[in-house]
Amino acid sequence: MNDERRLDVLMNVALGVSAELGRCSLRLGELLKLGSGAVVELDRRAGAPIDLFVNGKLIARGEIVAVDDRYGVRLTEVLTAKRAR
């Protein structure tokens, strides 16, 4: 099988992509007290870049955008293997 054919096979592999706005830690008691309208404070400032993960690996950062009636991420930085965590 030539290299081009091998690459064609890989192009149809599904990968899990997720965007992370921020994180926090809550005790179980705090979690159980949450209700409608509760605010959970994250570890990032408003306007900070969003992290984009592929299969749990950080690959890029970006900003939230609206695409029709959905949210999306506009990439502002694609990370190299050295800079990804």
Rosetta blueprint (number, residue, H / E / L):
1 M L
2 N L
3 D H
4 E H
5 R H
6 R H
7 L H
8 D H
9 V H
10 L H
11 M L
12 N L
13 V L
14 A L
15 L L
16 G L
17 V E
18 S E
19 A E
20 E E
21 L L
22 G L
23 R L
24 C L
25 S L
26 L L
27 R L
28 L H
29 G H
30 E H
31 L H
32 L H
33 K H
34 L L
35 G L
36 S L
37 G L
38 A L
39 V L
40 V L
41 E L
42 L L
43 D L
44 R L
45 R L
46 A L
47 G L
48 A L
49 P L
50 I E
51 D E
52 L E
53 F E
54 V E
55 N L
56 G L
57 K E
58 L E
59 I E
60 A E
61 R E
62 G E
63 E E
64 I E
65 V E
66 A E
67 V E
68 D L
69 D L
70 R E
71 Y E
72 G E
73 V E
74 R E
75 L E
76 T E
77 E E
78 V E
79 L L
80 T L
81 A L
82 K L
83 R L
84 A L
85 R L
